[in-house]
Amino acid sequence: MTSQWLYRIVPARTSMADAPTPSEAAAVDAHFRYLIDLRDGGALILAGRTQEADTFGLVIFEAPDEGAARAIAEADPAVAAGVFVMTLHPYAVAVERAPA
């Protein structure tokens, strides 16, 4: 049985979203590829970020337990590289838009 989880990410460096270093940009590119892999593997429910100066991102996904969920979140390349700071939360989608 799987449960739903959310990990919230914020840039470790305040101005990273507007002016990433080359290594930060590479980590963010790897982060997006990682999210695509989670989607293609069936674990990702949704992911996105706010469009504000103090931006943060959310990744909602399925995992069998907290240990597996933490492993997924910590394996995010931008989290592992220290570009994003992550917090993990149990989550439950309550209302969802019907497929188009």
C-alpha positions, 0 to 999 in steps of 0.5 A, spaced: 500 500 500 502 506 498 501 513 501 501 520 499 507 525 501 509 532 499 516 535 500 517 542 500 523 545 497 526 552 498 533 555 495 538 554 500 541 561 497 536 566 497 537 569 490 538 562 486 532 563 483 534 569 479 541 568 478 543 561 479 551 559 479 553 554 473 553 548 478 546 550 481 543 551 474 546 544 473 543 541 479 536 544 477 536 541 471 537 534 474 532 536 479 527 536 473 529 530 470 528 527 476 521 529 477 520 526 470 523 520 472 518 520 478 512 521 473 514 516 468 515 511 474 508 512 476 510 515 483 509 523 482 502 526 483 504 533 481 510 538 482 511 545 481 513 552 484 510 559 486 512 564 481 514 569 487 520 572 489 520 568 495 519 562 491 518 555 493 516 548 490 512 542 492 512 535 490 507 531 491 508 523 490 506 516 492 511 512 497 510 505 501 512 509 507 516 514 510 523 511 510 521 510 502 518 517 501 524 520 505 529 516 500 525 519 494 526 526 497 533 526 499 535 523 492 532 529 488 539 531 485 538 539 487 536 537 494 542 532 495 547 537 492 544 542 497 541 547 492 534 546 495 533 545 502 527 540 503 522 538 508 517 532 508 510 531 510 505 526 510 499 528 505 493 526 502 489 529 496 482 531 498 479 533 491 482 533 484 480 535 478 477 530 473 481 528 467 480 532 461 
